[in-house]
Amino acid sequence: MSLVRFQDEIYAKVQKDQRLLVWDTAWQSFRPVESIVWNPSTRRVEPFYGEYCMEIFDAAYGYGSPELRDFCEEFTDASDIASAVHFESADVFWRWTNQPLTWIRDRGVTLHPCHKVSNRNDYLQVMNARARTSKRAPRQMHGTLKRARR
């Protein structure tokens, strides 16, 4: 069991099955998550609950099964939230999650499933950004390039 604090959230990873959990202050309990993702819309790291929150009328809503709910309750009772290690670096945090990463520019992240990006142009569209390129070379460079070709 290892507890980590990153961007005002507390995450836990159960060593035996590599299950990821997140502390939910409203429920005063740890809850299971499918993955921890980066959402380009909010530009924040957030838990992705996925199948655990699909059926709103399920008796085990938010946990997936009664067994997993019991496990999370036992885990909450056994863990000390104050002992969570604080991660400052996003790279260290993503390494800790041990999830498959998508490389965007020079940083590996796990993207939100609703924002899958296949190439750089898709990434720029999701981030609502333009590609940065030099408009033209400075005047001194034009003469230098001509001389270098001779």
Z-matrix of the N, CA and C atoms (Angstrom, degrees):
N
C 1 1.453
C 2 1.523 1 107.77
N 3 1.336 2 115.05 1 127.10
C 4 1.458 3 119.12 2 175.70
C 5 1.524 4 108.74 3 -135.98
N 6 1.323 5 115.02 4 132.85
C 7 1.459 6 121.69 5 179.96
C 8 1.515 7 109.61 6 -108.96
N 9 1.339 8 115.80 7 137.46
C 10 1.458 9 122.07 8 -177.33
C 11 1.519 10 108.90 9 -136.04
N 12 1.336 11 115.48 10 139.24
C 13 1.463 12 121.17 11 174.30
C 14 1.529 13 107.58 12 -109.11
N 15 1.344 14 115.31 13 125.20
C 16 1.459 15 120.23 14 178.24
C 17 1.526 16 108.03 15 -145.46
N 18 1.327 17 116.49 16 126.62
C 19 1.467 18 123.93 17 -179.39
C 20 1.526 19 112.27 18 48.67
N 21 1.306 20 117.14 19 54.00
C 22 1.465 21 124.56 20 175.06
C 23 1.525 22 114.32 21 64.03
N 24 1.309 23 118.18 22 18.18
C 25 1.467 24 122.43 23 174.30
C 26 1.522 25 108.19 24 -122.51
N 27 1.319 26 116.09 25 151.12
C 28 1.460 27 121.11 26 176.17
C 29 1.530 28 107.88 27 -112.09
N 30 1.319 29 115.15 28 124.15
C 31 1.459 30 121.97 29 -179.16
C 32 1.520 31 108.92 30 -115.98
N 33 1.323 32 115.08 31 152.64
C 34 1.460 33 121.04 32 177.05
C 35 1.518 34 108.37 33 -134.38
N 36 1.331 35 114.22 34 148.61
C 37 1.462 36 119.79 35 175.79
C 38 1.514 37 107.35 36 -128.25
N 39 1.323 38 115.49 37 122.26
C 40 1.452 39 121.65 38 177.91
C 41 1.515 40 107.20 39 -83.66
N 42 1.318 41 117.18 40 121.45
C 43 1.460 42 121.94 41 -171.10
C 44 1.526 43 113.75 42 -65.55
N 45 1.327 44 118.02 43 -37.59
C 46 1.464 45 119.01 44 -171.86
C 47 1.526 46 113.50 45 -66.40
N 48 1.332 47 118.03 46 -36.98
C 49 1.466 48 119.51 47 179.99
C 50 1.532 49 113.00 48 -123.75
N 51 1.330 50 117.25 49 11.02
C 52 1.467 51 123.33 50 178.51
C 53 1.532 52 112.69 51 56.40
N 54 1.330 53 116.71 52 30.05
C 55 1.464 54 121.47 53 178.76
C 56 1.527 55 109.11 54 -75.58
N 57 1.331 56 116.26 55 136.98
C 58 1.459 57 121.88 56 177.61
C 59 1.523 58 109.64 57 -98.50
N 60 1.320 59 115.27 58 136.44
C 61 1.465 60 122.22 59 178.42
C 62 1.520 61 108.51 60 -127.90
N 63 1.322 62 116.44 61 154.29
C 64 1.461 63 121.42 62 176.32
C 65 1.529 64 108.08 63 -131.03
N 66 1.337 65 115.46 64 142.35
C 67 1.464 66 120.99 65 178.50
C 68 1.521 67 108.08 66 -78.70
N 69 1.319 68 116.41 67 124.58
C 70 1.454 69 122.15 68 178.05
C 71 1.522 70 107.80 69 -108.46
N 72 1.323 71 116.76 70 110.81
C 73 1.465 72 120.30 71 -175.93
C 74 1.522 73 111.87 72 -66.67
N 75 1.318 74 118.46 73 -31.72
C 76 1.462 75 120.99 74 179.96
C 77 1.530 76 110.89 75 -66.78
N 78 1.319 77 116.90 76 -34.41
C 79 1.465 78 121.15 77 -178.69
C 80 1.527 79 111.56 78 -95.78
N 81 1.328 80 118.11 79 -9.33
C 82 1.463 81 123.51 80 -176.74
C 83 1.526 82 110.95 81 52.49
N 84 1.321 83 114.88 82 43.76
C 85 1.455 84 120.47 83 -177.23
C 86 1.528 85 109.51 84 -157.39
N 87 1.323 86 115.47 85 159.40
C 88 1.456 87 120.04 86 170.07
C 89 1.517 88 108.27 87 -80.58
N 90 1.335 89 116.22 88 144.29
C 91 1.459 90 121.90 89 178.05
C 92 1.523 91 109.08 90 -127.25
N 93 1.328 92 117.22 91 147.70
C 94 1.468 93 119.70 92 178.39
C 95 1.531 94 110.81 93 -75.82
N 96 1.323 95 115.89 94 148.73
C 97 1.461 96 121.56 95 175.13
C 98 1.523 97 108.75 96 -130.13
N 99 1.325 98 115.62 97 150.07
C 100 1.467 99 119.45 98 175.41
C 101 1.514 100 109.76 99 -68.57
N 102 1.329 101 114.89 100 -43.70
C 103 1.457 102 119.85 101 178.93
C 104 1.520 103 109.24 102 -162.07
N 105 1.309 104 114.78 103 168.11
C 106 1.458 105 121.74 104 173.82
C 107 1.515 106 104.93 105 -108.70
N 108 1.323 107 117.09 106 124.68
C 109 1.460 108 121.12 107 -169.95
C 110 1.516 109 111.49 108 -126.61
N 111 1.339 110 114.12 109 161.39
C 112 1.459 111 120.92 110 171.95
C 113 1.510 112 106.95 111 -101.51
N 114 1.333 113 116.66 112 125.44
C 115 1.456 114 122.28 113 -179.55
C 116 1.519 115 108.51 114 -100.00
N 117 1.351 116 118.85 115 112.25
C 118 1.465 117 120.04 116 -178.71
C 119 1.524 118 113.03 117 -65.33
N 120 1.331 119 118.57 118 -25.79
C 121 1.462 120 120.80 119 -179.93
C 122 1.522 121 111.36 120 -66.44
N 123 1.333 122 116.86 121 -44.39
C 124 1.464 123 120.55 122 -179.50
C 125 1.525 124 111.79 123 -96.07
N 126 1.352 125 116.09 124 -13.58
C 127 1.464 126 123.23 125 -177.60
C 128 1.533 127 111.50 126 58.34
N 129 1.330 128 114.83 127 41.37
C 130 1.460 129 120.89 128 179.37
C 131 1.517 130 109.97 129 -135.82
N 132 1.311 131 114.74 130 158.01
C 133 1.453 132 121.73 131 172.86
C 134 1.519 133 106.77 132 -86.72
N 135 1.335 134 116.11 133 131.36
C 136 1.460 135 119.36 134 -177.15
C 137 1.524 136 110.38 135 -146.48
N 138 1.322 137 117.08 136 156.77
C 139 1.471 138 119.60 137 177.41
C 140 1.524 139 110.16 138 -75.61
N 141 1.330 140 116.02 139 144.39
C 142 1.457 141 121.76 140 175.13
C 143 1.522 142 106.89 141 -113.40
N 144 1.337 143 116.08 142 110.97
C 145 1.457 144 121.43 143 -175.25
C 146 1.522 145 112.83 144 -80.76
N 147 1.318 146 117.99 145 -34.25
C 148 1.459 147 122.68 146 176.05
C 149 1.511 148 113.56 147 54.92
N 150 1.330 149 116.73 148 -119.21
C 151 1.469 150 122.55 149 -174.16
C 152 1.524 151 113.34 150 -65.47
N 153 1.325 152 118.45 151 -19.55
C 154 1.463 153 120.06 152 -178.25
C 155 1.524 154 112.21 153 -71.09
N 156 1.322 155 117.38 154 -19.90
C 157 1.465 156 120.88 155 -178.47
C 158 1.527 157 111.91 156 -122.25
N 159 1.329 158 116.99 157 27.48
C 160 1.462 159 120.37 158 -177.80
C 161 1.531 160 112.18 159 -75.17
N 162 1.305 161 117.44 160 -48.06
C 163 1.472 162 121.84 161 -174.62
C 164 1.524 163 109.23 162 -102.91
N 165 1.326 164 116.12 163 108.32
C 166 1.464 165 120.85 164 -174.61
C 167 1.534 166 112.64 165 -69.84
N 168 1.331 167 118.03 166 -24.39
C 169 1.463 168 120.41 167 -178.12
C 170 1.526 169 112.43 168 -95.65
N 171 1.312 170 117.32 169 8.73
C 172 1.465 171 121.40 170 178.85
C 173 1.532 172 109.70 171 -73.35
N 174 1.328 173 116.96 172 140.17
C 175 1.472 174 121.35 173 179.57
C 176 1.526 175 111.38 174 -64.55
N 177 1.334 176 116.97 175 -27.30
C 178 1.464 177 121.44 176 179.89
C 179 1.529 178 110.32 177 -104.62
N 180 1.324 179 117.62 178 35.50
C 181 1.470 180 121.97 179 -179.05
C 182 1.533 181 110.05 180 -56.45
N 183 1.312 182 115.84 181 132.35
C 184 1.456 183 121.07 182 179.23
C 185 1.513 184 113.35 183 89.51
N 186 1.325 185 117.36 184 -12.12
C 187 1.459 186 120.98 185 -178.91
C 188 1.530 187 112.95 186 -122.45
N 189 1.312 188 118.04 187 -23.07
C 190 1.453 189 120.61 188 179.00
C 191 1.514 190 113.88 189 93.25
N 192 1.329 191 117.93 190 -43.64
C 193 1.467 192 121.62 191 -179.68
C 194 1.525 193 108.71 192 -152.80
N 195 1.328 194 116.60 193 156.46
C 196 1.482 195 119.17 194 177.41
C 197 1.530 196 112.52 195 -61.78
N 198 1.345 197 116.99 196 -33.39
C 199 1.467 198 120.14 197 178.82
C 200 1.522 199 111.22 198 -64.90
N 201 1.337 200 115.50 199 -41.74
C 202 1.462 201 119.61 200 179.44
C 203 1.525 202 111.13 201 -69.24
N 204 1.334 203 116.91 202 -34.27
C 205 1.464 204 120.12 203 175.66
C 206 1.525 205 110.35 204 -63.42
N 207 1.348 206 117.21 205 -43.93
C 208 1.464 207 120.72 206 177.51
C 209 1.528 208 111.05 207 -62.58
N 210 1.347 209 116.64 208 -40.63
C 211 1.461 210 120.16 209 178.02
C 212 1.526 211 110.78 210 -61.56
N 213 1.338 212 117.09 211 -44.08
C 214 1.463 213 120.70 212 -179.68
C 215 1.527 214 111.68 213 -64.90
N 216 1.329 215 117.28 214 -37.04
C 217 1.466 216 120.12 215 177.13
C 218 1.522 217 111.05 216 -65.49
N 219 1.323 218 117.19 217 -43.17
C 220 1.469 219 121.04 218 177.43
C 221 1.529 220 110.66 219 -64.81
N 222 1.327 221 116.44 220 -40.61
C 223 1.460 222 120.92 221 179.32
C 224 1.529 223 110.55 222 -63.88
N 225 1.339 224 116.66 223 -40.91
C 226 1.466 225 121.04 224 178.54
C 227 1.520 226 110.64 225 -62.82
N 228 1.324 227 117.41 226 -43.27
C 229 1.466 228 121.39 227 179.87
C 230 1.523 229 111.62 228 -65.48
N 231 1.337 230 117.29 229 -34.37
C 232 1.463 231 121.21 230 -175.64
C 233 1.531 232 113.38 231 -85.15
N 234 1.319 233 118.18 232 -14.64
C 235 1.472 234 119.29 233 -174.26
C 236 1.525 235 111.88 234 -101.51
N 237 1.328 236 114.35 235 151.35
C 238 1.463 237 122.35 236 177.84
C 239 1.529 238 107.39 237 -111.85
N 240 1.317 239 116.38 238 107.56
C 241 1.472 240 121.68 239 -174.83
C 242 1.523 241 111.24 240 -63.48
N 243 1.311 242 117.67 241 -31.46
C 244 1.470 243 121.17 242 -179.22
C 245 1.530 244 111.85 243 -65.18
N 246 1.330 245 117.26 244 -19.11
C 247 1.468 246 119.56 245 -178.98
C 248 1.527 247 113.24 246 -87.44
N 249 1.329 248 117.56 247 7.03
C 250 1.469 249 120.75 248 -178.79
C 251 1.523 250 110.71 249 -65.03
N 252 1.317 251 115.79 250 133.73
C 253 1.463 252 122.40 251 178.17
C 254 1.519 253 108.16 252 -78.82
N 255 1.337 254 117.01 253 132.98
C 256 1.463 255 121.39 254 -178.31
C 257 1.525 256 109.81 255 -90.31
N 258 1.339 257 116.96 256 121.36
C 259 1.462 258 122.26 257 176.13
C 260 1.513 259 109.13 258 -99.22
N 261 1.315 260 116.36 259 124.62
C 262 1.463 261 121.69 260 176.03
C 263 1.522 262 110.94 261 -89.67
N 264 1.320 263 116.14 262 -37.66
C 265 1.456 264 121.60 263 -173.44
C 266 1.532 265 110.88 264 -88.15
N 267 1.327 266 115.80 265 131.48
C 268 1.463 267 120.65 266 177.20
C 269 1.523 268 110.82 267 -67.49
N 270 1.331 269 117.57 268 -35.31
C 271 1.462 270 120.45 269 179.88
C 272 1.530 271 111.53 270 -62.08
N 273 1.308 272 116.43 271 -41.81
C 274 1.467 273 120.73 272 178.69
C 275 1.527 274 109.85 273 -66.30
N 276 1.315 275 116.32 274 -39.80
C 277 1.463 276 120.22 275 179.24
C 278 1.526 277 111.45 276 -63.39
N 279 1.327 278 117.67 277 -45.44
C 280 1.475 279 120.14 278 -179.19
C 281 1.526 280 110.37 279 -65.38
N 282 1.326 281 117.61 280 -36.00
C 283 1.452 282 120.50 281 176.35
C 284 1.531 283 110.46 282 -64.02
N 285 1.336 284 116.21 283 -39.33
C 286 1.458 285 121.30 284 -179.73
C 287 1.529 286 111.39 285 -64.24
N 288 1.337 287 118.37 286 -38.57
C 289 1.465 288 121.19 287 -178.27
C 290 1.519 289 112.02 288 -66.23
N 291 1.329 290 117.38 289 -26.20
C 292 1.466 291 122.12 290 177.83
C 293 1.529 292 111.61 291 57.95
N 294 1.330 293 116.66 292 42.73
C 295 1.450 294 123.12 293 178.26
C 296 1.527 295 109.29 294 -107.21
N 297 1.344 296 118.20 295 159.08
C 298 1.461 297 119.69 296 175.29
C 299 1.533 298 109.87 297 -66.28
N 300 1.326 299 116.16 298 134.47
C 301 1.463 300 121.05 299 -175.43
C 302 1.520 301 111.59 300 -107.95
N 303 1.339 302 115.09 301 149.36
C 304 1.454 303 123.40 302 170.54
C 305 1.520 304 106.39 303 -108.00
N 306 1.316 305 117.11 304 129.22
C 307 1.465 306 120.15 305 -177.62
C 308 1.510 307 109.90 306 -87.86
N 309 1.327 308 115.53 307 121.31
C 310 1.458 309 122.60 308 174.66
C 311 1.516 310 106.38 309 -119.57
N 312 1.333 311 113.54 310 117.00
C 313 1.460 312 121.05 311 -171.41
C 314 1.526 313 108.56 312 54.85
N 315 1.309 314 119.09 313 -113.76
C 316 1.469 315 120.45 314 -176.89
C 317 1.526 316 112.32 315 -111.22
N 318 1.324 317 118.15 316 15.50
C 319 1.458 318 120.43 317 -175.91
C 320 1.522 319 110.81 318 -126.05
N 321 1.311 320 115.88 319 134.01
C 322 1.451 321 120.92 320 175.99
C 323 1.506 322 110.21 321 -90.87
N 324 1.338 323 117.49 322 128.68
C 325 1.454 324 123.06 323 178.43
C 326 1.527 325 108.92 324 -139.30
N 327 1.319 326 116.41 325 161.25
C 328 1.450 327 121.62 326 169.99
C 329 1.512 328 106.40 327 -99.53
N 330 1.326 329 116.35 328 116.16
C 331 1.461 330 120.43 329 -175.17
C 332 1.522 331 111.92 330 -81.40
N 333 1.311 332 115.11 331 151.44
C 334 1.452 333 122.36 332 173.93
C 335 1.529 334 108.33 333 -62.14
N 336 1.343 335 119.07 334 137.19
C 337 1.467 336 120.79 335 -176.50
C 338 1.527 337 113.81 336 -58.87
N 339 1.309 338 118.31 337 -26.08
C 340 1.464 339 120.42 338 179.33
C 341 1.527 340 111.96 339 -77.88
N 342 1.317 341 117.95 340 -10.49
C 343 1.457 342 121.81 341 -176.75
C 344 1.525 343 111.30 342 -123.61
N 345 1.322 344 117.73 343 48.35
C 346 1.461 345 119.69 344 178.41
C 347 1.526 346 109.34 345 -67.61
N 348 1.309 347 116.35 346 134.31
C 349 1.450 348 122.62 347 -177.10
C 350 1.522 349 108.35 348 -122.30
N 351 1.330 350 116.44 349 124.77
C 352 1.462 351 118.86 350 -177.12
C 353 1.523 352 112.55 351 -99.05
N 354 1.326 353 117.86 352 -26.76
C 355 1.462 354 119.17 353 178.61
C 356 1.527 355 110.05 354 -147.45
N 357 1.325 356 115.30 355 -178.87
C 358 1.473 357 120.85 356 -174.73
C 359 1.529 358 111.88 357 -63.98
N 360 1.333 359 117.65 358 -38.29
C 361 1.468 360 120.09 359 -179.52
C 362 1.528 361 111.25 360 -65.15
N 363 1.339 362 117.27 361 -38.78
C 364 1.471 363 120.25 362 175.64
C 365 1.522 364 110.19 363 -62.69
N 366 1.342 365 115.83 364 -41.47
C 367 1.463 366 120.17 365 179.43
C 368 1.527 367 110.36 366 -61.62
N 369 1.333 368 117.77 367 -44.60
C 370 1.459 369 120.74 368 -179.93
C 371 1.521 370 110.83 369 -63.54
N 372 1.328 371 117.63 370 -36.55
C 373 1.454 372 120.93 371 178.28
C 374 1.530 373 111.02 372 -67.67
N 375 1.324 374 117.98 373 -43.49
C 376 1.461 375 121.53 374 178.83
C 377 1.520 376 110.64 375 -62.74
N 378 1.327 377 116.51 376 -41.97
C 379 1.457 378 121.06 377 -178.85
C 380 1.523 379 112.33 378 -82.04
N 381 1.341 380 117.36 379 -1.80
C 382 1.452 381 122.22 380 -178.81
C 383 1.532 382 110.33 381 54.38
N 384 1.330 383 115.53 382 52.04
C 385 1.455 384 121.44 383 -175.54
C 386 1.527 385 109.93 384 -129.62
N 387 1.321 386 115.56 385 161.95
C 388 1.459 387 122.05 386 175.36
C 389 1.509 388 108.66 387 -107.93
N 390 1.320 389 115.05 388 150.85
C 391 1.454 390 119.66 389 175.99
C 392 1.523 391 108.30 390 -68.51
N 393 1.308 392 116.71 391 137.42
C 394 1.467 393 120.73 392 179.49
C 395 1.517 394 108.76 393 -97.21
N 396 1.311 395 114.91 394 117.42
C 397 1.459 396 120.14 395 176.87
C 398 1.512 397 108.97 396 -133.88
N 399 1.289 398 115.64 397 159.28
C 400 1.453 399 120.54 398 177.29
C 401 1.526 400 108.08 399 -76.72
N 402 1.340 401 117.23 400 132.80
C 403 1.462 402 120.23 401 -176.94
C 404 1.519 403 111.34 402 -69.82
N 405 1.309 404 117.33 403 -44.29
C 406 1.455 405 121.03 404 175.51
C 407 1.517 406 108.32 405 -162.03
N 408 1.293 407 114.68 406 158.13
C 409 1.462 408 119.47 407 -178.18
C 410 1.523 409 109.46 408 -73.54
N 411 1.328 410 118.46 409 149.00
C 412 1.465 411 120.77 410 176.10
C 413 1.527 412 110.61 411 -60.68
N 414 1.343 413 116.65 412 155.79
C 415 1.475 414 121.62 413 -175.75
C 416 1.530 415 112.28 414 -57.59
N 417 1.326 416 118.95 415 -38.99
C 418 1.454 417 120.45 416 -179.52
C 419 1.526 418 111.09 417 -60.81
N 420 1.298 419 116.69 418 -31.95
C 421 1.459 420 120.82 419 -176.44
C 422 1.528 421 111.83 420 -70.45
N 423 1.345 422 117.73 421 -32.34
C 424 1.460 423 119.80 422 -177.93
C 425 1.523 424 110.83 423 -60.51
N 426 1.326 425 116.89 424 -46.83
C 427 1.467 426 120.31 425 -179.59
C 428 1.533 427 111.46 426 -66.74
N 429 1.296 428 117.37 427 -37.25
C 430 1.444 429 121.56 428 -179.58
C 431 1.527 430 111.18 429 -65.39
N 432 1.322 431 116.04 430 -39.81
C 433 1.459 432 119.73 431 -179.56
C 434 1.524 433 110.93 432 -67.57
N 435 1.352 434 116.79 433 -38.17
C 436 1.471 435 119.89 434 179.78
C 437 1.533 436 110.02 435 -65.32
N 438 1.324 437 116.97 436 -43.26
C 439 1.461 438 120.78 437 -179.25
C 440 1.533 439 111.04 438 -66.30
N 441 1.321 440 116.61 439 -34.01
C 442 1.460 441 119.92 440 -178.12
C 443 1.528 442 111.77 441 -70.15
N 444 1.335 443 118.00 442 -25.73
C 445 1.458 444 121.14 443 -179.12
C 446 1.519 445 112.29 444 -75.76
N 447 1.324 446 118.19 445 -26.34
C 448 1.476 447 121.32 446 -175.57
C 449 1.481 448 112.66 447 -69.58
